[in-house]
Amino acid sequence: MAGPAKPLRADGRRNRARIIDAAREAVARDGADASLEQVARAAGVGSATLHRHFSSRSDLLQAVFHDDVEQLCRRAGVLAEQLPAQRALTQWLAELTARTAATRGLAASLVAPDAPASTGSTQSACYAALRAAGAVLLSSATAAGGTRPGVTVDDLLDLVNAVSLVKEGDGPAASHLFTLVQHGITARPPAPDR
């Protein structure tokens, strides 16, 4: 049975940080499919070193987007404490849409995973964190009568991703488009029969 991973030496920590920084720049420029070879070169390491630290593209993307996803999850908690349930949900979704669209490559890395969260892939780890944060907000909004029955957190994250992918690189445009469609998730009284 393998024990816990050994802590990285100082040079290993520096290499890892340089790889993440180079990957962040490459993804911002080229999207989630940025060349791993170019990332390694920009970081001043070999391909083997990159793969020693990150066994897959997904692992590297998880490291690149970790801070963004963590901030978005914390923001969900703040909004839940400060706003009425429905407003907290729609505000968080609008902010999530703007951030996801503005951060090139993030939307592509958050497409709902087919694999279970236990695989540890970027998609499942990042998606699972946002899904958990969104589920709390959705549950509160639903309990308060603010969302239509049957709306799921996966529906909402799919909507955010669709808007973000279409408007990638333009957070304000993504926010505007999200505002146009958000009425589809808010509860309204049925129209009277004519």
Secondary structure, DSSP 8 states (H G I E B T S, - for coil): ---------HHHHHHHHHHHHHHHHHHHHH-TT--HHHHHHHHT--HHHHHHH-SSHHHHHHHHHHHHHHHHHHHHHHHHHHS-HHHHHHHHHHHHHHHHHHSTTHHHHTS--SS-GGG--HHHHHHHHHHHHHHHHHHHHHHTT-B-TT--HHHHHHHHHHHHHHTTT-HHHHHHHHHHHGGGTB--------
